[in-house]
Amino acid sequence: MTLAELIDKGGVAIWPLLFLSILALGTIIERIWFWSKVLIKEELILNSIMDAAMTNWGKAGEIASRYRNHPLGKFLNTPLQLDNPDPDVFHLALETGADDELALMRKGDKILEGVIALAPLLGLLGTVLGLIRSLGSISVSDLGTASTTGVTLGIGESLISTAMGLIVAIISVVFYRLFQAFWFNQVRIFRKAGSDLEVIYRQRWHQTHPHSEFIS
């Protein structure tokens, strides 16, 4: 079935479904590109910054600044650029940086959620309208006669919008869940990286401030 036939047989609901499908496809492609860039360099950035932090704190800041276009690099760069902060300030900078970057990583989620919710409903609406149009063209006296053949075809065609709505929603759900899995993994990585960096900094702080009271 060609696109022209799909539009002709699908009824009025096909147009918003086509719009939702294009919107979902654009979001999926953009998110795949985003996550591919994030995941490819992440381990290298994390290891580089942590290794440097244990031996040369200033170098760790330089490395994090170099990778500040990457979410993980930007997250770790926020506290590393502070000038000898109090450990509580360092902890607050870590939390703020993590919240900002993790929020940006969820870009596109609302669009996919909207498509998942609306596509099946629009498909069902198209089917209902198609059934009303098909059944409204016959009378009781026409039942069982050859005149109902067109109605049968009309009912079959009206189901096209439901099928398309379900296809759009299913594809969107698959990628939405995939991106959610990536995001939850980033939460774990950010939490672990932030905790490790904070431990290193607290040790360094108490070595340079031996008379300061330990801050839990």
Salt bridges, closest charged atoms under 4 A:
GLU30 OE1 - ARG31 NE 2.74
ASP88 OD1 - ARG202 NH2 3.91
GLU95 OE2 - HIS91 NE2 2.93
GLU101 OE2 - LYS74 NZ 3.78
ASP109 OD2 - ARG106 NE 3.22
GLU113 OE1 - LYS110 NZ 3.70
ASP196 OD2 - LYS192 NZ 2.64
GLU198 OE1 - HIS91 ND1 2.95
GLU198 OE2 - ARG202 NH2 3.14
